[in-house]
């Protein structure tokens, strides 16, 4: 690719960084440094603002580049991802958003600890939240590294390393400087940019085919070399039964994991009421649904216009399908239109990664400072010092994520995201649902539910073909592979629910009826909500 | 004073002290002759009945939340929530899991053409999007029309009751 693209992409990205830094300093000009301000942005965002921010938090580069790339290469099987990512929001809307807003203050552990002995529950839920966040961060870091390598031409290891370090440093600055308010504005700006970019490209694809979707699909199928099989499931996840079970496992993790993602849960605390939380989810479902519908058009458009061979030649995983499509739609590699459109797409993808990283880092630092630090210290930290701890935690999270991101550089981004979803669904969702809905739930049940999902999920990944025993593994030369599936969800999610039930029924401590009444009344009415 | 111990009092004072019970008392006309009815009616609305009681250490936040939870108003809000969420959740979860399982185990069925390049797989995938949008709309509408007002009233009543009790601060833990 020519140098003009790269210069322009870097320029646009710098503009985005400058604008967001300006917003960060502007919105935090009269900040008081309280915990509510740092973790929840003062709880004063409107449903529409929060809806855009949720969408910005959720639509990662893995969605924008990854899913459309998968569709461009494998046709229908890529579409299965976007369905899972969207349907998951019904779980959030129905069971989680309003109730969590009413019961908690800053984190997932708030909701559970209200009914239980606080210390063990906070430590358990805090640990699993940090684990999920770090996995998610590693995925974004790896994405940033490979994106820069692809878009800026150079595939040298040093360029990738410095990008990952640079992105990590920027993120730490954002989060520790501006807290939730700055993070939210970055996500809103990013969501608007991403939607704008996607709408433009989708419109151009549809114009190219004169609005004839049928023609678009036929062309894509013809150029793929698979014929009509391109438009049906099976090209990627057909094959043997292991691959099929792997996909069912992934599907389960996607649909149940979203409701356990700490950075999504923490977004509900930024609005004043449960009703506002519900309306933000409705906004975000509209935005996310519209976005995924557009990625389908973009994916099939890339297959039809660029062709799977050209996409695969540029990047074997298909991650460059959309940038290549933009280049073509703009008028080709040597035209001004193509250069501009390519640069815009690259800058949007960068902005996307940065915003997601900021959101996840903030949620992770909240779990460290609000749950782990507060429980592991003997005396309670004052609010101001808790924010100081959170800032240090953001820095620590950044360092860990950068280090792991460099280690896991060669792993597939979409796979890593699927993993984070699986751990969230196994460790966070069971304890959250039990705490909100089960009268007899006890402290032991809560602790078992978290560790009973977290430990199997992580252990099964360590024993999976991702880590060892296959040529693409993290340690290709070792072989301690035992578990056949790449995604542990199919086994570890039921284990999390089972462990929570088992811990509760074997618990000597009687369930606290009054605390359950308090949780139930508060969750459904909002009485005493922060 | 309004009380729940069955002490006779006249309808006027009830009306003045507690406008909520005014309608009940005046409907019966002779509240002083049927004192037993007042506690019976009040027990359906524990929050209202206790509002004017002098508060001593015996009333804790735990008791109040238990009372509210047993109250008919809260039971109604909860059952409205559950009557919508349980079937809707079961329906979309079954529909999604069924979709994923069929897509992975029976690709032949999904590949069956319907019209032009559009096949069963495309239609069911778009169907998932459509059902998600529809359920979102239905849930938001149901919550707005059937739950929000009652939940808000319960919220104020409960907060009114727990006000001033040691250890209860809004959102505090």
Contacts between the chains, C-beta under 8 A, distances in Angstrom:
chain1	res1	chain2	res2	distance
A	76	B	110	7.8
A	76	B	121	5.4
A	76	B	122	7.6
A	76	B	125	7.5
A	79	B	125	5.4
A	80	B	100	7.0
A	80	B	103	6.1
A	80	B	125	7.7
A	83	B	96	7.6
A	83	B	99	7.2
A	83	B	125	5.8
A	83	B	128	4.7
A	83	B	129	7.3
A	84	B	96	7.7
A	84	B	100	7.5
A	86	B	128	7.3
A	86	B	129	6.5
A	86	B	132	5.6
A	87	B	92	6.7
A	87	B	96	4.9
A	87	B	128	6.0
A	87	B	132	5.6
A	89	B	132	7.0
A	89	B	136	7.6
A	90	B	88	7.9
A	90	B	89	7.5
A	90	B	92	5.3
A	90	B	132	6.0
A	90	B	135	5.8
A	90	B	136	7.0
A	91	B	89	7.6
A	93	B	136	6.2
A	93	B	139	6.0
A	94	B	85	4.9
A	94	B	88	6.5
A	94	B	89	5.5
A	94	B	139	6.3
A	95	B	85	6.9
A	95	B	89	7.0
A	98	B	143	7.8
A	105	B	171	5.9
A	105	B	173	7.4
A	110	B	173	7.1
A	113	B	173	7.4
A	114	B	173	5.8
A	214	B	116	4.2
A	214	B	117	5.1
A	214	B	118	6.9
A	217	B	116	7.8
A	217	B	117	3.8
A	217	B	118	7.3
A	217	B	122	7.7
A	218	B	116	7.5
A	218	B	117	4.8
A	221	B	117	6.6
A	228	B	111	6.7
A	228	B	113	7.2
A	228	B	117	7.5
A	228	B	119	7.3
A	229	B	111	6.9
A	231	B	111	7.5
A	231	B	117	6.2
A	231	B	119	5.8
A	231	B	121	6.8
A	231	B	122	6.5
A	232	B	107	5.7
A	232	B	110	5.2
A	232	B	111	3.4
A	232	B	119	6.0
A	232	B	121	4.9
A	233	B	103	4.2
A	233	B	104	6.9
A	233	B	107	4.8
A	233	B	110	5.3
A	233	B	111	7.9
A	233	B	121	5.8
A	234	B	107	3.7
A	234	B	111	7.9
A	237	B	104	5.8
A	238	B	107	6.1
A	244	B	104	4.3
A	244	B	105	6.5
A	247	B	100	7.2
A	247	B	104	5.1
A	248	B	100	5.8
A	248	B	101	6.4
A	248	B	104	5.9
A	251	B	96	7.7
A	251	B	97	7.6
A	251	B	100	4.0
A	252	B	97	7.6
A	252	B	100	7.8
A	255	B	93	7.6
A	255	B	96	5.9
A	275	B	143	7.9
A	275	B	148	6.2
A	278	B	140	6.4
A	278	B	143	6.2
A	279	B	140	7.4
A	281	B	136	7.9
A	282	B	136	5.8
A	282	B	137	8.0
A	282	B	140	5.2
A	285	B	132	6.8
A	285	B	133	7.2
A	285	B	136	4.9
A	286	B	133	7.6
A	286	B	136	7.9
A	289	B	129	5.9
A	289	B	132	6.4
A	289	B	133	6.1
A	292	B	129	7.5
A	293	B	129	6.3
A	513	B	66	6.9
A	514	B	62	3.5
A	514	B	63	7.6
A	514	B	65	6.3
A	514	B	66	5.6
A	515	B	62	7.6
A	517	B	62	7.5
A	517	B	65	4.3
A	517	B	66	4.6
A	517	B	68	7.4
A	517	B	69	4.0
A	518	B	61	7.3
A	518	B	62	7.0
A	518	B	65	4.2
A	520	B	69	5.9
A	520	B	78	7.2
A	521	B	65	5.1
A	521	B	68	5.1
A	521	B	69	5.4
A	521	B	74	6.3
A	521	B	154	7.5
A	521	B	158	6.3
A	522	B	65	7.8
A	524	B	74	7.4
A	524	B	77	5.7
A	524	B	78	5.9
A	524	B	81	6.2
A	524	B	151	6.2
A	525	B	74	7.2
A	525	B	77	6.9
A	525	B	151	4.7
A	525	B	152	7.7
A	525	B	154	4.2
A	525	B	155	4.4
A	525	B	158	6.4
A	526	B	151	6.6
A	526	B	152	7.6
A	526	B	155	4.7
A	527	B	68	7.7
A	527	B	154	6.8
A	527	B	155	4.6
A	527	B	158	3.7
A	527	B	159	5.4
A	527	B	162	7.5
A	528	B	158	7.2
A	528	B	159	6.2
A	528	B	162	6.6
A	528	B	168	6.9
A	528	B	170	5.4
A	528	B	171	6.0
A	528	B	172	7.7
A	529	B	155	7.9
A	529	B	170	7.2
A	529	B	171	5.6
A	530	B	170	6.6
A	530	B	171	2.6
A	530	B	172	7.7
